[in-house]
Protein backbone atom coordinates (compact mmCIF):
# COMPACT_ATOMS: atom_id res chain seq x y z
CA UNK A 1 0.00 0.00 0.00
CA UNK A 2 2.88 2.38 0.75
CA UNK A 3 4.17 1.80 -2.77
CA UNK A 4 0.87 3.03 -4.22
CA UNK A 5 0.70 6.03 -1.88
CA UNK A 6 4.27 7.02 -2.76
CA UNK A 7 3.56 6.70 -6.49
CA UNK A 8 0.37 8.78 -6.32
CA UNK A 9 2.10 11.39 -4.15
CA UNK A 10 4.91 11.56 -6.71
CA UNK A 11 2.38 11.91 -9.55
CA UNK A 12 0.62 14.81 -7.80
CA UNK A 13 3.92 16.44 -6.85
CA UNK A 14 5.09 16.26 -10.48
CA UNK A 15 1.86 17.87 -11.63
CA UNK A 16 2.10 20.60 -9.03
CA UNK A 17 5.73 21.29 -9.97
CA UNK A 18 4.79 21.65 -13.64
CA UNK A 19 1.88 23.90 -12.76
CA UNK A 20 4.09 26.07 -10.55
CA UNK A 21 6.70 26.37 -13.30
CA UNK A 22 4.00 27.36 -15.79
CA UNK A 23 2.62 30.02 -13.44
CA UNK A 24 6.06 31.44 -12.71
CA UNK A 25 6.83 31.50 -16.45
CA UNK A 26 3.74 33.65 -17.00
CA UNK A 27 4.65 35.76 -13.99
CA UNK A 28 7.90 36.66 -15.73
CA UNK A 29 6.10 37.49 -18.97
CA UNK A 30 3.45 39.55 -17.17
CA UNK A 31 6.05 41.52 -15.19
CA UNK A 32 7.74 42.48 -18.45
CA UNK A 33 4.30 43.40 -19.81
CA UNK A 34 3.62 45.66 -16.81
CA UNK A 35 7.00 47.34 -17.22
CA UNK A 36 6.17 48.02 -20.86
CA UNK A 37 2.65 49.13 -20.00
CA UNK A 38 0.99 46.46 -22.13
CA UNK A 39 -0.86 44.62 -19.37
CA UNK A 40 -2.24 45.37 -15.94
CA UNK A 41 -1.41 44.25 -12.45
CA UNK A 42 -4.31 41.79 -12.50
CA UNK A 43 -2.38 39.62 -14.96
CA UNK A 44 0.66 39.72 -12.67
CA UNK A 45 -1.49 38.82 -9.67
CA UNK A 46 -3.13 35.87 -11.45
CA UNK A 47 0.27 34.62 -12.65
CA UNK A 48 1.65 34.92 -9.14
CA UNK A 49 -1.28 32.97 -7.72
CA UNK A 50 -0.97 30.44 -10.55
CA UNK A 51 2.67 29.86 -9.63
CA UNK A 52 2.70 30.10 -5.86
CA UNK A 53 -0.43 28.09 -5.01
CA UNK A 54 0.78 24.89 -6.73
CA UNK A 55 4.27 25.48 -5.34
CA UNK A 56 2.88 25.76 -1.81
CA UNK A 57 0.69 22.69 -2.31
CA UNK A 58 3.70 20.74 -3.58
CA UNK A 59 5.75 21.75 -0.55
CA UNK A 60 2.89 20.74 1.76
CA UNK A 61 2.58 17.40 -0.05
CA UNK A 62 6.30 16.69 0.32
CA UNK A 63 6.10 17.67 3.98
CA UNK A 64 3.04 15.42 4.42
CA UNK A 65 4.85 12.37 3.07
CA UNK A 66 7.63 12.93 5.63
CA UNK A 67 9.92 15.10 3.59
CA UNK A 68 12.73 13.83 1.44
CA UNK A 69 13.25 10.72 3.60
CA UNK A 70 10.30 8.89 2.02
CA UNK A 71 11.12 9.69 -1.59
CA UNK A 72 11.46 6.15 -2.84
CA UNK A 73 11.76 4.74 -6.33
CA UNK A 74 7.96 4.58 -6.64
CA UNK A 75 7.76 8.28 -5.72
CA UNK A 76 10.29 9.05 -8.46
CA UNK A 77 8.36 6.98 -11.00
CA UNK A 78 5.18 8.82 -9.96
CA UNK A 79 7.02 12.13 -10.22
CA UNK A 80 7.74 11.42 -13.89
CA UNK A 81 4.10 10.41 -14.49
CA UNK A 82 2.64 13.85 -15.14
CA UNK A 83 5.39 14.94 -17.57
CA UNK A 84 4.83 11.65 -19.40
CA UNK A 85 1.07 12.26 -19.61
CA UNK A 86 1.64 15.80 -20.89
CA UNK A 87 4.13 14.54 -23.47
CA UNK A 88 1.48 12.10 -24.68
CA UNK A 89 -1.04 14.93 -24.99
CA UNK A 90 1.60 17.08 -26.72
CA UNK A 91 2.10 14.40 -29.40
CA UNK A 92 -1.63 13.75 -29.97
CA UNK A 93 -2.97 14.76 -33.36
CA UNK A 94 -5.70 17.38 -33.56
CA UNK A 95 -8.57 17.32 -36.11
CA UNK A 96 -6.59 19.60 -38.45
CA UNK A 97 -3.69 17.11 -38.53
CA UNK A 98 -1.25 19.13 -36.44
CA UNK A 99 0.00 17.95 -33.09
CA UNK A 100 -1.55 19.43 -29.96
CA UNK A 101 1.88 20.70 -28.87
CA UNK A 102 2.11 22.80 -32.02
CA UNK A 103 -1.22 24.42 -31.19
CA UNK A 104 -0.05 25.07 -27.62
CA UNK A 105 3.23 26.60 -28.77
CA UNK A 106 1.41 28.85 -31.26
CA UNK A 107 -1.03 29.92 -28.54
CA UNK A 108 1.79 30.72 -26.13
CA UNK A 109 3.62 32.65 -28.82
CA UNK A 110 0.43 34.63 -29.58
CA UNK A 111 -0.17 35.46 -25.89
CA UNK A 112 3.44 36.49 -25.42
CA UNK A 113 3.17 38.73 -28.47
CA UNK A 114 0.01 40.31 -27.04
CA UNK A 115 1.55 40.90 -23.61
CA UNK A 116 4.97 41.95 -24.82
CA UNK A 117 3.67 43.87 -27.86
CA UNK A 118 6.05 42.87 -30.59
CA UNK A 119 6.63 45.63 -33.08
CA UNK A 120 4.97 44.38 -36.23
CA UNK A 121 4.64 47.53 -38.27
CA UNK A 122 8.09 49.07 -37.94
CA UNK A 123 10.35 46.06 -38.61
CA UNK A 124 13.43 45.88 -36.41
CA UNK A 125 13.00 49.31 -34.88
CA UNK A 126 15.71 50.76 -32.67
CA UNK A 127 15.63 52.37 -29.23
CA UNK A 128 15.29 55.93 -30.55
CA UNK A 129 12.14 55.05 -32.50
CA UNK A 130 8.71 56.20 -31.26
CA UNK A 131 7.21 52.85 -30.22
CA UNK A 132 3.80 54.40 -29.64
CA UNK A 133 3.18 54.47 -33.39
CA UNK A 134 4.01 50.74 -33.81
CA UNK A 135 1.14 49.30 -31.75
C-alpha positions as CSV (number, residue, x, y, z in Angstrom):
1,X,0.0,0.0,0.0
2,X,2.9,2.4,0.8
3,X,4.2,1.8,-2.8
4,X,0.9,3.0,-4.2
5,X,0.7,6.0,-1.9
6,X,4.3,7.0,-2.8
7,X,3.6,6.7,-6.5
8,X,0.4,8.8,-6.3
9,X,2.1,11.4,-4.2
10,X,4.9,11.6,-6.7
11,X,2.4,11.9,-9.5
12,X,0.6,14.8,-7.8
13,X,3.9,16.4,-6.9
14,X,5.1,16.3,-10.5
15,X,1.9,17.9,-11.6
16,X,2.1,20.6,-9.0
17,X,5.7,21.3,-10.0
18,X,4.8,21.6,-13.6
19,X,1.9,23.9,-12.8
20,X,4.1,26.1,-10.6
21,X,6.7,26.4,-13.3
22,X,4.0,27.4,-15.8
23,X,2.6,30.0,-13.4
24,X,6.1,31.4,-12.7
25,X,6.8,31.5,-16.4
26,X,3.7,33.6,-17.0
27,X,4.7,35.8,-14.0
28,X,7.9,36.7,-15.7
29,X,6.1,37.5,-19.0
30,X,3.5,39.6,-17.2
31,X,6.0,41.5,-15.2
32,X,7.7,42.5,-18.4
33,X,4.3,43.4,-19.8
34,X,3.6,45.7,-16.8
35,X,7.0,47.3,-17.2
36,X,6.2,48.0,-20.9
37,X,2.7,49.1,-20.0
38,X,1.0,46.5,-22.1
39,X,-0.9,44.6,-19.4
40,X,-2.2,45.4,-15.9
41,X,-1.4,44.3,-12.5
42,X,-4.3,41.8,-12.5
43,X,-2.4,39.6,-15.0
44,X,0.7,39.7,-12.7
45,X,-1.5,38.8,-9.7
46,X,-3.1,35.9,-11.4
47,X,0.3,34.6,-12.6
48,X,1.7,34.9,-9.1
49,X,-1.3,33.0,-7.7
50,X,-1.0,30.4,-10.5
51,X,2.7,29.9,-9.6
52,X,2.7,30.1,-5.9
53,X,-0.4,28.1,-5.0
54,X,0.8,24.9,-6.7
55,X,4.3,25.5,-5.3
56,X,2.9,25.8,-1.8
57,X,0.7,22.7,-2.3
58,X,3.7,20.7,-3.6
59,X,5.8,21.7,-0.6
60,X,2.9,20.7,1.8
61,X,2.6,17.4,-0.1
62,X,6.3,16.7,0.3
63,X,6.1,17.7,4.0
64,X,3.0,15.4,4.4
65,X,4.9,12.4,3.1
66,X,7.6,12.9,5.6
67,X,9.9,15.1,3.6
68,X,12.7,13.8,1.4
69,X,13.2,10.7,3.6
70,X,10.3,8.9,2.0
71,X,11.1,9.7,-1.6
72,X,11.5,6.2,-2.8
73,X,11.8,4.7,-6.3
74,X,8.0,4.6,-6.6
75,X,7.8,8.3,-5.7
76,X,10.3,9.0,-8.5
77,X,8.4,7.0,-11.0
78,X,5.2,8.8,-10.0
79,X,7.0,12.1,-10.2
80,X,7.7,11.4,-13.9
81,X,4.1,10.4,-14.5
82,X,2.6,13.9,-15.1
83,X,5.4,14.9,-17.6
84,X,4.8,11.7,-19.4
85,X,1.1,12.3,-19.6
86,X,1.6,15.8,-20.9
87,X,4.1,14.5,-23.5
88,X,1.5,12.1,-24.7
89,X,-1.0,14.9,-25.0
90,X,1.6,17.1,-26.7
91,X,2.1,14.4,-29.4
92,X,-1.6,13.8,-30.0
93,X,-3.0,14.8,-33.4
94,X,-5.7,17.4,-33.6
95,X,-8.6,17.3,-36.1
96,X,-6.6,19.6,-38.4
97,X,-3.7,17.1,-38.5
98,X,-1.3,19.1,-36.4
99,X,0.0,17.9,-33.1
100,X,-1.5,19.4,-30.0
101,X,1.9,20.7,-28.9
102,X,2.1,22.8,-32.0
103,X,-1.2,24.4,-31.2
104,X,-0.1,25.1,-27.6
105,X,3.2,26.6,-28.8
106,X,1.4,28.8,-31.3
107,X,-1.0,29.9,-28.5
108,X,1.8,30.7,-26.1
109,X,3.6,32.7,-28.8
110,X,0.4,34.6,-29.6
111,X,-0.2,35.5,-25.9
112,X,3.4,36.5,-25.4
113,X,3.2,38.7,-28.5
114,X,0.0,40.3,-27.0
115,X,1.6,40.9,-23.6
116,X,5.0,42.0,-24.8
117,X,3.7,43.9,-27.9
118,X,6.1,42.9,-30.6
119,X,6.6,45.6,-33.1
120,X,5.0,44.4,-36.2
121,X,4.6,47.5,-38.3
122,X,8.1,49.1,-37.9
123,X,10.3,46.1,-38.6
124,X,13.4,45.9,-36.4
125,X,13.0,49.3,-34.9
126,X,15.7,50.8,-32.7
127,X,15.6,52.4,-29.2
128,X,15.3,55.9,-30.5
129,X,12.1,55.0,-32.5
130,X,8.7,56.2,-31.3
131,X,7.2,52.9,-30.2
132,X,3.8,54.4,-29.6
133,X,3.2,54.5,-33.4
134,X,4.0,50.7,-33.8
135,X,1.1,49.3,-31.8
